[in-house]
Amino acid sequence: MSVARPYRTRTIRPVDLESRRSNAAIPAAIAVVAFGVYFGRFSILITALLGIALLYSGGSFLSARLNPLSPHFYLTRKPSWAAIGVVFLGALALLAGAYAMWLHGFGPVLPAW
C-alpha cells in the first residue's frame, strides 16, 4: 500500500490564461505607423518598407500562435490576437498609405539629400 498523497491537478483559471497573452505589440505598432506616416513626406519608400516590416512581424506573431514547428510556439507568453490584428492592420494602413502617396504625388520615392 502506498503512502503517497494523491496527485492534484491544477485548474487553469481565465485569469491565468489572460496573463499568458501579451499586448505589448499594440503601442509599438501604433508608433511605427505614426512614424511611417510622418516620414512619408520625405520618402514614400520609408512608409512602404515599414509596412513590409510590420507585415513580416505580424506573420511572425501569427506563426507563434498557430505553428507548432515555430520555436516561438513554445513560449510561455505569446502575443494576443488583438496585438496580431493591430500589427496586420498597421501594415495594411502603411502599405495603402504609401500607395496613395505615390498615386497623388505626395512625396518623393527616394529622399532628396
N, C-alpha and C positions, 0 to 999 in steps of 0.2 A: 504494500500500500504506500502510495506517495504522500509525502507531507508538504509538497509544493502548493503554493496558493494558486487558485485558478487564474488564468491569464485574462485580463480585462481589456477589451479593445477600446481604443479612444474614439469617441464620436467626433465627427467633424462638424463644427457649428458654422453657420453662414458668416459669422464674424471672422472665423479662421480663413474661409475661402476668400473673403474680400481683402484680407491683408496679404494674400499671395499675388494680387494683381497690382500693377504699378501704373499710375497715371502721369509719371514724370515726363513722358514724351510730349504731352499736350502743350505745356508752355514753351518747350523748346521748338516744337513745330510752328507754333504761332510766331515766335521770334524769328525763325528762318523765313517764314512767309513775309513778315513785315520788312525784314532786311532785303529780301529779293525784290519786293515791290518798290522800296525806296531807291535801291541802287539800279533798278531797271532803267532809270532815266540816263544813267551813264553808259550802260551797255545792256542790251537785251539778252546777250549771251550769259550774263551773270544770273538773270532770272531763270533762264532755261536750264542752266546747269544746276542751280539749287533745286529746281523742280525735279530734275532727274535724280539728284541725290536723295530727296525725300521719297521719291518713288522706290528707289532701291532700299531705303531704310524701312519703308512700310512693308516691302516684301520680306525683309529680314525679320521684322516683328511678326508678320503673319506666319512665317516658317517656324518661329519659336513657339507659336501656339498650336500648329497643326502637324508639323513634320517630325515624326519620331526619329528620323535619321539626322536631324539637325542637332548639333551639340547644345544649342540653347533650349531645346525642348525639355531638358532635364534640369533646368534651373529651378530654384525654389520660388523665385519671384519673376513672373512673366508680365509683359505689357498687357494692359486691359484691352478689351475690344473697342472701347471708346478711344483709347490712345491710338490704336491701329487705324481706326476710321478717321481721326483728325489728321494723322500723318498722310494718309492717302488723299483726303480732301485738300490738304495743303499743297500736295504735289500737283494735283489736277488744277488747282487755282493758279499756281505759279506757271504751269505749262500753258494754260489758257490765257493767262495774262501776258506771257511772252509772245504768244501767237497774235493776240490782239494788238500789242505794242508794235509788232512787226508789220501787221496789216495797215495800221494807221500812221506809221512812221513816227512813233512817239520818241524813240531814242535810237542811237546808232547801234548797229550789231556789234561792232568792235569798239572798245573805248578809244577815244581820241586823246592820246597822250601829248 
